[in-house]
């Protein structure tokens, strides 16, 4: 963190020398600059912002009240503390009305001055952080990864903006594939904590016997294999944000310990007899019905209310179908850039086909589907036929999706049917491609958007010879 800038303007040079020597020892992370001339001090403030100004009222060159007015015209947010040997209620009130933050009377004790300046520096820091936050919100940078302008998405954006500047604990709920982690990242990036890295814990990915250590840390020798101290994710996230992903899968044994940390705001590493205070904002995600889990006693009700201070819900794709054209176009451009393919586009019929399809996997399923379509569609414009081919290769044809075929026989096992459909699709696609290019493998690989080597591997796998098409 860069040092805060404290400026002192006073015509008593001895006091300036004393304060410039003492204050850096009493106040943390500050840079002290002194001026015996009010005009010189004002010129310096014009060149570089000041966090706190300690200003004498009685000076020969320019009255302190005049300096205060001039300073507020240069920077309305600067925190000013006035000093005077002629302290009175009237003078204090006048200084406060003109924008001073506080008032101290000569002769003063150093501890009293330090106390006032500490509060002034803290106020200045909060103001600067709030200004940076508002700038980020206005620039809308953290929403660059979001796509969609439907009413449910607009409500989600409004909720993120309203909560980002707070320290509220937020529970982000929604189906799998709806962007819950994206919401958490936006909440962090728009917050005053964004200068520090957000720490993410994928609760079900860590074995239960290791999860406590990963969350809260451990001391060397706390258990077999603990060969050195481990910080733990709560302490890593101190002064930042901790995301507990898939919180519904947290074991009950860990839920109890997590509840204590949230209540006490302190962490005790395994094997330690001392607790450490932590300043962590908690975000959590789940696609589970936590209320039902409370009923079957697999999730603690008191922890639920600790985590569910405020809820944000990510809409399913079925709720934002009007955003599918925007999403599909965004994913298509991304995959073409990622794979080095010529830029492609969807036809109106292709978009309509995707808008009428069910997407149980939500936005993530749509993204994966678009990747496949982009990879296997040879033309610049992707049509409805390409959508059907990709859909059949992934989910099975319309016939194979029925319980029985036309002869009344049971359908094949899913994996077998999928492999056969994929093989038929690939074989048909490659033969059509080579027919179009008259057996020219290089041209065929360019049209397919895959490397020549990859195409040759596919041809060998299906025993397709380019010579047969020349």
C-alpha positions as CSV (number, residue, x, y, z in Angstrom):
1,X,0.0,0.0,0.0
2,X,1.4,3.5,-0.9
3,X,2.0,5.9,1.9
4,X,-0.7,8.5,2.8
5,X,0.5,12.1,2.4
6,X,0.2,14.3,5.4
7,X,1.0,18.0,4.9
8,X,1.5,20.6,7.6
9,X,1.3,24.4,7.0
10,X,2.4,26.5,9.9
11,X,4.6,29.7,10.2
12,X,6.4,28.3,13.3
13,X,9.4,26.5,11.8
14,X,10.5,24.9,15.1
15,X,7.2,23.2,15.4
16,X,7.3,22.0,11.8
17,X,10.8,20.4,12.4
18,X,9.5,18.7,15.6
19,X,6.4,17.3,14.1
20,X,8.2,16.1,10.9
21,X,10.5,14.2,13.2
22,X,7.9,12.8,15.7
23,X,4.8,12.0,13.5
24,X,6.4,9.4,11.2
25,X,7.3,7.4,14.4
26,X,3.7,7.7,15.8
27,X,1.6,7.3,12.7
28,X,1.8,4.2,10.3
29,X,2.5,4.4,6.6
30,X,2.6,8.2,6.2
31,X,4.8,10.7,4.4
32,X,5.1,14.1,6.1
33,X,5.7,17.3,4.2
34,X,5.9,20.7,5.9
35,X,5.5,24.3,4.6
36,X,6.0,27.5,6.5
37,X,4.4,29.4,3.5
38,X,0.7,28.9,2.8
39,X,1.1,29.8,-0.9
40,X,3.9,27.2,-1.3
41,X,1.7,24.6,0.3
42,X,-1.2,25.4,-2.0
43,X,1.0,25.1,-5.1
44,X,2.1,21.7,-3.9
45,X,-1.5,20.5,-3.4
46,X,-2.3,21.6,-6.9
47,X,0.5,19.4,-8.2
48,X,-0.2,16.3,-6.1
49,X,-3.2,15.3,-3.9
50,X,-2.9,15.4,-0.1
51,X,-4.7,13.0,2.2
52,X,-4.7,15.1,5.4
53,X,-3.7,18.8,5.8
54,X,-2.8,20.0,9.3
55,X,-3.3,23.8,9.0
56,X,-2.6,26.7,11.3
57,X,-5.2,29.4,11.5
58,X,-3.1,32.4,12.4
59,X,-0.3,33.0,9.8
60,X,1.1,36.3,8.6
61,X,1.1,35.6,4.8
62,X,-2.4,34.3,4.5
63,X,-5.1,33.6,7.1
64,X,-5.8,29.9,7.7
65,X,-9.5,30.3,7.0
66,X,-8.6,31.7,3.5
67,X,-6.2,28.7,3.0
68,X,-9.0,26.3,4.0
69,X,-11.4,27.8,1.4
70,X,-8.7,27.7,-1.3
71,X,-7.8,24.1,-0.5
72,X,-11.4,23.0,-0.7
73,X,-11.7,24.6,-4.2
74,X,-8.6,22.5,-5.3
75,X,-9.8,19.3,-3.7
76,X,-13.2,19.2,-2.0
77,X,-12.4,15.7,-0.5
78,X,-9.3,16.7,1.4
79,X,-9.4,16.1,5.1
80,X,-8.3,19.3,7.0
81,X,-7.4,19.6,10.7
82,X,-7.1,23.2,12.0
83,X,-4.6,24.3,14.6
84,X,-4.9,27.5,16.6
85,X,-3.6,29.1,19.8
86,X,-6.8,31.1,20.0
87,X,-9.2,28.2,20.4
88,X,-12.9,29.1,20.8
89,X,-16.2,27.6,20.1
90,X,-16.9,30.3,17.5
91,X,-13.6,29.6,15.6
92,X,-14.2,25.9,15.7
93,X,-17.7,26.2,14.3
94,X,-16.6,28.5,11.6
95,X,-13.8,26.1,10.5
96,X,-16.2,23.1,10.5
97,X,-18.7,25.1,8.4
98,X,-16.0,25.9,5.8
99,X,-15.2,22.2,5.5
100,X,-12.6,21.4,8.2
101,X,-12.8,17.9,9.7
102,X,-11.5,18.6,13.2
103,X,-9.9,21.3,15.4
104,X,-7.1,21.2,17.9
105,X,-5.8,24.0,20.2
106,X,-2.2,25.0,20.9
107,X,-0.4,24.0,23.1
108,X,-1.4,20.4,22.4
109,X,-0.1,17.1,23.7
110,X,1.4,14.8,21.0
111,X,-0.9,11.8,21.9
112,X,-3.9,14.1,21.4
113,X,-2.7,15.2,18.0
114,X,-1.8,11.7,17.0
115,X,-5.4,10.5,18.0
116,X,-7.0,13.3,15.8
117,X,-4.6,12.6,12.9
118,X,-5.3,8.9,13.0
119,X,-9.0,9.5,12.7
120,X,-8.4,12.0,9.9
121,X,-6.2,9.6,7.9
122,X,-8.7,6.8,8.3
123,X,-11.5,9.1,7.0
124,X,-9.3,10.1,4.1
125,X,-8.6,6.5,3.2
126,X,-12.3,5.6,3.3
127,X,-13.1,8.6,1.0
128,X,-10.4,7.6,-1.5
129,X,-11.6,4.0,-1.6
130,X,-15.2,5.0,-2.1
131,X,-14.2,7.3,-4.9
132,X,-12.3,4.5,-6.6
133,X,-15.2,2.2,-6.1
134,X,-17.6,4.6,-7.7
135,X,-15.2,5.0,-10.6
136,X,-15.1,1.3,-11.1
137,X,-18.9,1.0,-11.0
138,X,-19.2,3.8,-13.6
139,X,-16.7,2.2,-15.9
140,X,-18.5,-1.2,-15.5
141,X,-15.2,-3.0,-16.0
142,X,-16.1,-6.1,-13.8
143,X,-19.2,-6.6,-16.0
144,X,-17.1,-7.2,-19.1
145,X,-17.5,-11.0,-18.7
146,X,-21.3,-10.7,-18.4
147,X,-23.5,-11.0,-21.4
148,X,-27.2,-10.3,-21.4
149,X,-29.7,-7.4,-21.2
150,X,-32.9,-9.2,-20.2
151,X,-34.8,-8.0,-17.1
152,X,-33.5,-10.8,-14.9
153,X,-29.9,-10.0,-15.8
154,X,-30.4,-6.3,-15.3
155,X,-31.8,-7.1,-11.8
156,X,-28.7,-9.1,-11.1
157,X,-26.4,-6.3,-12.2
158,X,-28.3,-3.9,-9.9
159,X,-27.9,-6.3,-7.0
160,X,-24.2,-6.7,-7.6
161,X,-23.7,-2.9,-7.7
162,X,-25.8,-2.3,-4.6
163,X,-23.9,-4.9,-2.5
164,X,-20.3,-4.5,-3.9
165,X,-19.4,-1.6,-1.7
166,X,-20.7,-3.3,1.5
167,X,-19.2,-6.0,3.7
168,X,-22.4,-8.0,3.8
169,X,-22.1,-11.8,3.6
170,X,-23.8,-12.8,0.3
171,X,-25.2,-16.2,-0.6
172,X,-25.2,-16.7,-4.4
173,X,-27.8,-19.2,-5.5
174,X,-28.6,-20.7,-8.9
175,X,-28.5,-23.8,-11.0
176,X,-25.2,-25.2,-12.3
177,X,-23.8,-23.3,-15.2
178,X,-25.5,-20.0,-14.5
179,X,-22.3,-18.0,-13.6
180,X,-22.4,-17.9,-9.8
181,X,-18.6,-17.6,-9.5
182,X,-18.7,-14.8,-12.1
183,X,-21.1,-12.9,-9.8
184,X,-18.7,-13.5,-6.8
185,X,-15.8,-12.2,-8.8
186,X,-17.7,-9.1,-9.8
187,X,-18.7,-8.4,-6.1
188,X,-15.0,-8.6,-5.1
189,X,-13.7,-6.5,-8.0
190,X,-16.2,-3.7,-7.4
191,X,-15.4,-3.7,-3.6
192,X,-12.9,-1.7,-1.6
193,X,-11.1,-5.1,-1.1
194,X,-10.3,-5.5,-4.8
195,X,-6.6,-4.6,-4.4
196,X,-6.1,-8.0,-2.8
197,X,-6.7,-11.4,-4.4
198,X,-10.0,-13.1,-3.8
199,X,-9.5,-16.6,-2.3
200,X,-11.7,-19.4,-3.5
201,X,-12.4,-22.7,-1.7
202,X,-14.1,-25.4,-3.7
203,X,-15.7,-27.2,-0.7
204,X,-16.4,-30.7,-2.3
205,X,-13.0,-30.8,-4.0
206,X,-11.0,-31.0,-0.8
207,X,-11.2,-34.3,1.3
208,X,-13.0,-33.8,4.6
209,X,-9.9,-34.8,6.7
210,X,-7.9,-32.0,5.0
211,X,-10.6,-29.3,4.7
212,X,-10.2,-28.0,8.3
213,X,-6.5,-27.5,7.8
214,X,-7.0,-25.9,4.4
215,X,-9.6,-23.4,5.8
216,X,-8.1,-22.5,9.1
217,X,-4.4,-23.6,8.8
218,X,-2.2,-25.7,11.1
219,X,1.0,-25.6,13.1
220,X,3.9,-27.8,12.4
221,X,3.4,-31.2,14.0
222,X,-0.3,-30.7,14.5
223,X,-0.9,-34.1,12.9
224,X,1.0,-36.8,11.0
225,X,2.4,-35.2,7.8
226,X,2.2,-31.6,9.1
227,X,5.9,-30.9,8.5
228,X,5.6,-27.1,8.4
229,X,3.2,-24.3,9.4
230,X,0.3,-23.8,7.0
231,X,-1.5,-20.4,6.8
232,X,-5.0,-21.5,5.8
233,X,-7.4,-19.8,3.4
234,X,-9.0,-17.6,6.0
235,X,-5.7,-16.0,6.9
236,X,-4.8,-15.8,3.2
237,X,-8.0,-13.8,2.6
238,X,-7.4,-11.4,5.5
239,X,-8.5,-7.9,4.3
240,X,-9.9,-9.5,1.2
241,X,-12.8,-11.8,0.1
242,X,-13.2,-15.6,0.7
243,X,-15.5,-17.5,-1.7
244,X,-16.9,-20.7,-0.3
245,X,-18.0,-22.5,-3.5
246,X,-20.6,-25.3,-3.3
247,X,-21.2,-24.5,0.3
248,X,-24.0,-27.1,0.4
249,X,-21.5,-29.9,0.3
250,X,-19.6,-28.7,3.4
251,X,-19.3,-31.6,5.9
252,X,-21.3,-31.0,9.1
253,X,-18.1,-31.4,11.2
254,X,-16.6,-28.4,9.4
255,X,-19.9,-26.4,9.4
256,X,-19.6,-26.2,13.2
257,X,-16.1,-24.8,13.1
258,X,-16.9,-22.4,10.3
259,X,-19.9,-21.1,12.3
260,X,-17.5,-20.2,15.2
261,X,-15.1,-18.4,12.9
262,X,-18.0,-16.3,11.4
263,X,-19.3,-15.5,14.9
264,X,-16.0,-14.7,16.5
265,X,-14.2,-13.3,13.4
266,X,-11.0,-15.2,14.5
267,X,-9.2,-18.3,13.4
268,X,-7.3,-20.9,15.5
269,X,-5.0,-23.1,13.4
270,X,-4.9,-26.8,14.2
271,X,-2.3,-27.4,16.9
272,X,-2.2,-23.8,18.1
273,X,-3.4,-22.5,21.4
274,X,-3.8,-18.9,20.1
275,X,-6.5,-17.4,17.9
276,X,-5.9,-14.7,15.3
277,X,-8.4,-12.0,14.3
278,X,-9.3,-11.9,10.6
279,X,-11.1,-9.3,8.5
280,X,-12.6,-11.4,5.7
281,X,-15.7,-10.8,3.6
282,X,-17.6,-14.1,3.1
283,X,-19.3,-15.0,-0.2
284,X,-20.8,-18.5,-0.8
285,X,-22.3,-20.3,-3.7
286,X,-24.7,-23.2,-4.0
287,X,-27.0,-24.9,-6.4
288,X,-28.6,-27.0,-3.6
289,X,-31.9,-26.6,-1.7
290,X,-30.3,-25.6,1.6
291,X,-33.7,-25.3,3.3
292,X,-34.3,-29.0,2.5
293,X,-30.9,-29.9,3.8
294,X,-31.7,-28.1,7.0
295,X,-34.8,-30.3,7.4
296,X,-32.8,-33.5,6.9
297,X,-30.1,-32.1,9.4
298,X,-27.3,-32.2,6.8
299,X,-26.9,-28.4,7.0
300,X,-26.9,-26.3,10.2
301,X,-29.7,-23.8,10.4
302,X,-27.6,-21.3,12.4
303,X,-24.8,-21.4,9.7
304,X,-27.5,-20.9,7.0
305,X,-28.6,-17.6,8.6
306,X,-25.0,-16.5,9.0
307,X,-24.3,-17.1,5.3
308,X,-27.7,-15.9,4.0
309,X,-27.5,-12.3,5.1
310,X,-28.3,-11.2,1.6
311,X,-29.1,-13.5,-1.4
312,X,-28.4,-13.0,-5.1
313,X,-29.9,-15.5,-7.6
314,X,-28.4,-16.2,-11.0
315,X,-31.2,-16.8,-13.5
316,X,-31.4,-20.1,-15.5
317,X,-31.1,-19.9,-19.3
318,X,-34.8,-20.7,-19.6
319,X,-35.5,-17.4,-17.8
320,X,-33.3,-15.3,-20.1
321,X,-34.0,-16.9,-23.6
322,X,-34.0,-13.5,-25.1
323,X,-30.3,-13.3,-24.3
324,X,-29.4,-16.5,-26.2
325,X,-28.6,-14.6,-29.5
326,X,-26.2,-12.3,-27.5
327,X,-24.6,-15.3,-25.6
328,X,-24.3,-17.5,-28.7
329,X,-22.7,-14.7,-30.7
330,X,-20.3,-13.9,-27.9
331,X,-19.3,-17.5,-27.5
332,X,-18.9,-18.0,-31.2
333,X,-16.5,-15.0,-31.5
334,X,-14.5,-16.2,-28.5
335,X,-14.1,-19.8,-29.8
336,X,-13.1,-18.6,-33.3
337,X,-10.4,-16.3,-31.8
338,X,-9.3,-19.0,-29.4
339,X,-8.9,-21.7,-32.1
340,X,-7.7,-19.3,-34.8
341,X,-10.7,-20.0,-37.0
342,X,-12.1,-17.6,-39.5
343,X,-14.8,-15.5,-37.9
344,X,-18.2,-17.3,-38.3
345,X,-21.8,-16.2,-37.8
346,X,-25.1,-17.8,-37.0
347,X,-28.0,-17.7,-39.4
348,X,-31.4,-16.4,-38.2
349,X,-32.7,-20.0,-38.4
350,X,-29.8,-21.3,-36.3
351,X,-30.5,-18.7,-33.6
352,X,-34.1,-19.6,-33.6
353,X,-33.3,-23.3,-33.3
354,X,-31.1,-22.6,-30.2
355,X,-33.7,-20.4,-28.6
356,X,-36.3,-23.2,-28.8
357,X,-34.0,-25.8,-27.4
358,X,-34.0,-26.8,-23.8
359,X,-30.7,-26.1,-22.0
360,X,-30.6,-28.0,-18.7
361,X,-26.9,-27.2,-18.4
362,X,-27.7,-23.5,-18.7
363,X,-25.1,-21.0,-20.1
364,X,-22.2,-23.5,-19.6
365,X,-24.0,-26.0,-21.8
366,X,-24.7,-23.4,-24.4
367,X,-21.1,-22.4,-24.4
368,X,-19.9,-26.0,-24.9
369,X,-22.5,-26.5,-27.7
370,X,-21.3,-23.4,-29.6
371,X,-17.7,-24.6,-29.3
372,X,-18.7,-27.9,-31.0
373,X,-20.7,-26.2,-33.7
374,X,-17.9,-23.8,-34.5
375,X,-15.4,-26.6,-34.8
376,X,-17.4,-28.9,-37.1
377,X,-19.3,-26.4,-39.2
378,X,-17.3,-25.9,-42.5
379,X,-19.1,-22.8,-43.8
380,X,-18.8,-19.2,-42.6
381,X,-22.5,-19.1,-41.8
382,X,-23.7,-21.7,-39.4
383,X,-27.2,-22.8,-40.3
384,X,-30.0,-24.7,-38.7
385,X,-28.8,-27.9,-40.3
386,X,-25.4,-27.5,-38.5
387,X,-27.3,-27.1,-35.3
388,X,-29.2,-30.3,-35.8
389,X,-26.1,-32.3,-36.7
390,X,-24.3,-31.0,-33.6
391,X,-27.3,-31.7,-31.5
392,X,-27.7,-35.3,-32.8
393,X,-24.1,-36.0,-32.3
394,X,-24.2,-34.8,-28.7
395,X,-27.6,-35.9,-27.6
396,X,-28.6,-38.6,-30.1
397,X,-30.9,-38.3,-33.1
398,X,-34.7,-37.7,-32.7
399,X,-35.3,-41.4,-33.3
400,X,-32.7,-42.6,-30.8
401,X,-34.1,-40.3,-28.2
402,X,-37.4,-42.3,-28.1
403,X,-37.8,-45.1,-25.7
404,X,-38.2,-47.6,-28.6
405,X,-37.4,-47.6,-32.3
406,X,-39.9,-48.1,-35.1
407,X,-39.7,-51.9,-34.7
408,X,-40.5,-51.7,-31.0
409,X,-37.0,-52.7,-30.0
410,X,-35.3,-51.2,-26.9
411,X,-32.8,-48.4,-27.7
412,X,-29.1,-49.0,-27.4
413,X,-27.2,-48.0,-24.2
414,X,-26.4,-44.3,-24.2
415,X,-22.6,-44.6,-24.6
416,X,-22.9,-47.0,-27.5
417,X,-25.5,-44.9,-29.3
418,X,-23.5,-41.8,-28.7
419,X,-20.3,-43.4,-30.1
420,X,-22.1,-44.7,-33.2
421,X,-23.7,-41.3,-33.9
422,X,-20.4,-39.5,-33.5
423,X,-18.7,-42.0,-35.8
424,X,-21.4,-41.6,-38.4
425,X,-21.3,-37.9,-38.2
426,X,-17.5,-37.7,-38.4
427,X,-17.3,-40.2,-41.3
428,X,-20.0,-38.3,-43.3
429,X,-18.4,-34.9,-42.5
430,X,-14.9,-35.9,-43.6
431,X,-16.1,-37.6,-46.8
432,X,-18.2,-34.5,-47.7
433,X,-15.2,-32.3,-46.9
434,X,-12.7,-34.3,-49.1
435,X,-15.3,-34.5,-51.9
436,X,-15.6,-30.7,-51.9
437,X,-11.8,-30.3,-51.9
438,X,-11.2,-33.1,-54.4
439,X,-8.9,-34.9,-51.9
440,X,-6.8,-31.9,-51.0
441,X,-6.1,-32.5,-47.3
442,X,-4.5,-29.0,-46.7
443,X,-7.6,-27.2,-48.1
444,X,-9.9,-29.5,-46.2
445,X,-8.1,-28.8,-42.9
446,X,-8.3,-25.1,-43.5
447,X,-12.1,-25.3,-44.1
448,X,-12.6,-27.5,-41.0
449,X,-10.5,-25.1,-38.9
450,X,-8.3,-27.9,-37.6
451,X,-4.7,-28.7,-38.2
452,X,-3.6,-30.9,-41.1
453,X,-2.1,-33.4,-38.7
454,X,-5.4,-33.6,-36.7
455,X,-7.4,-34.2,-39.9
456,X,-5.0,-36.9,-41.0
457,X,-5.3,-38.7,-37.7
458,X,-9.1,-38.7,-38.0
459,X,-8.8,-40.0,-41.6
460,X,-6.5,-42.9,-40.5
461,X,-8.9,-43.7,-37.6
462,X,-11.8,-44.1,-40.0
463,X,-9.7,-45.5,-42.9
464,X,-10.6,-42.7,-45.2
465,X,-8.1,-42.1,-48.1
466,X,-7.7,-38.8,-49.8
467,X,-6.7,-40.6,-53.0
468,X,-10.3,-41.9,-53.4
469,X,-11.6,-38.3,-53.9
470,X,-9.1,-37.0,-56.5
